[in-house]
Amino acid sequence: MSVVLNEEFIYEILSVVEEIPEGKVASYGQIAKLIGMDNHARLVGKVLSMAQYYGDYPCHRIVNHDGKLAPHFYAQKNLLLEEQVLFKDDNHVDMKKCRWDC
């Protein structure tokens, strides 16, 4: 199945991201699953890399399935620390304690 990256799809992803509460994180795959596109975690990442063109969304709350921070998003760790998100090490969020249960 081919997925078309259109405005509706982009806003569907961003509307889920907008719901993540402060102090919690979600994975790219979790977002993909929530919008019914289970196998499109990378597409979620692509959309989030362009999110600033669509408004102000808490994209810093999205990490990979292991809790690893996004590469080249240098402010992400500080933004998460400001929200009291716990880390296992320098580059990994503690997913057991901080995963968003939606």
ABEGO torsion letter per residue (X at the ends): XBBBBBAAAAAAAAAAAAABBBGBBBBAAAAAAAAGBAAAAAAAAAAAAAAAAAEBBBAAABBBAAGBBBBGBAAAAAAAAAAGBBBABAABBBAAAABBBX
